[in-house]
Amino acid sequence: MMQEFVQQVEETAKSVMYEIHTALPGKIISVDPRKATAQIKPYGKYLTHSGKKLEYPLLTEVPLVFPFSQTAGIGIAFPVNSGDSCLVIFSEAELDEWRSSAEAETPLRFDLTNAVAIPGLLSLGCGLVEKACAQNAVVIRGNLEVEGNITSSGNITGEHIYGYLAGQ
């Protein structure tokens, strides 16, 4: 009798845990740069409480996370494209409440519909990270556009940058 009770409690706990999502790697399917959202397909399989493995559904209108201060209007953004990897995090709070300031009708803690994505998750190494670590520096590959002033308290090196700043 006691063993059956313990087994039932364990099964109930497992069933609840299978419905809690925390973080998963994902693949960007499409991006809406105007809204800074993406459609994302999580990697891996979803295990149901009955033990079935299912494909994760496509996640839609997932906010993309970039380092940005809305109040200061300062931040960093980079292109995000179909096929890029990301880390999908499932929020404890209802994201629709955050977006619209309206109270949620149902609690959706850690639900698949409450996702945000951090682009830039690397499944394999990348020469850019290796170079940054070796040089103890921020390394930018690609074009750089700055809206605002560039100031430096040290030397600026690189003939292209120096020539541009010197007006050549």
Summary of the structure (lengths in Angstrom):
residues: 168
radius of gyration: 22.2
end to end distance: 86.5
largest distance: 86.5
contacts: 344
relative contact order: 0.14
helix: 23%
strand: 26%
